[in-house]
């Protein structure tokens, strides 16, 4: 029966190609939308569980953006006195606070780096944000001044060494993926980062009033168990320190709402396309059953059962949608990474990695949708053909 169905598929090439293209377009759209939605959901989950800080404190300026600080790889050169750190630590319900110092974004023009990454100074002794996700190369858990920690998306240095702003550094370890801006960050000890910034020709105009030795860019805060981060953020803002404290949960919630809006649009667009494709496939398979009416009648006349006629049409439909599903899954998978890159640059939504395993899983989803779509679309035409009387089929040659 499979051989008969295969011959019919290859014999009607033009009709088969049209049906395959309809299926491929539907599946490609589904795989692309589902892959993006899944990736963004996982990125949001990672951000929520691995961010570590409950409150982020930034200088109170127009350019200071908590969302940008958390989710993007572009630090803004804004600074405040490190005295803010001590003032924040004495606020009730603050369990821990750690500073960060944003140096600058580096690329090939000044450093031996393959891409552009941000360089951030942090305090290993008080840090609770990056340290839990850190894997050291040699098992040594003490970071030296000539060592750097790489984010998950930062490419490894050639020979585990790199030159940053004229200073040589060794790769000490790497962070696990967090779904935040840390994934595209190179971490130095905060004093080293300040020294690099102080001697950087690109930043010298920033230090005309005061050197960076006692400046920080942000303070990350962990609140005590049971405390409300929003209340703690308000308490910090009420100290009149010239800072803007924001609960990270609020930032993540806003990002999640943004992601849900994008996902809803993708979902409804695909549902509309799937319904249109299903109607088109029903029409295609109904026409196929009409064209093969005499052939099915002969099959029944020589002793074939109704099941044979039913399965012949159904197998033929599944072959066609199977090919369309394979092509659509491949197209969807190939388009996913460029689309994720575009979304990251346009909307700054948190993402997780796009791996070979993810591609295989999404391809299987695409094949499953193709088979389901084909089975549903071909079920009625195949059932109707199987119910007709063989003599009536041979005599009239068309479906009533």
Buried (B, 14 or more C-beta within 10 A) or exposed (E): BEEBBEEBBEEBEEBBEBBBEBBBBBBBBBBBBBBBBBBBBBBBBBBBEBBBBBBBBBBBBEEBBBBBBBBBBBBBBBBBBBEBBEBBBEBEBBBBBBBBBBBBBBEEEBBBBBEBBBBBBBBBEBBBBBBEBBEBBEEEEEBEEBBBBBBBBBEEBEEBEBEBBEBEBBBBBBBBBBBBBBBBBBBBBBEBBBBBBBEBEBBEEBBEEEEBEEBBBBBBBBBEEEBEBBBBBEBBBEBEBEBBBBBBBBBBEEBBEBBBEBBEEBEEEBEEBBEEBBEBBBEBBBEBBBBBBBBBBEBBEEEBEBEBBBBBBBBBBBBBBBBBBBBBBBBBBEBBEEBBEEBBEEBBBBBBBBEEEBBEBBBEBBBBBBBEBBBEBBBEBBBBBBEBEBEEBBEEEEBE
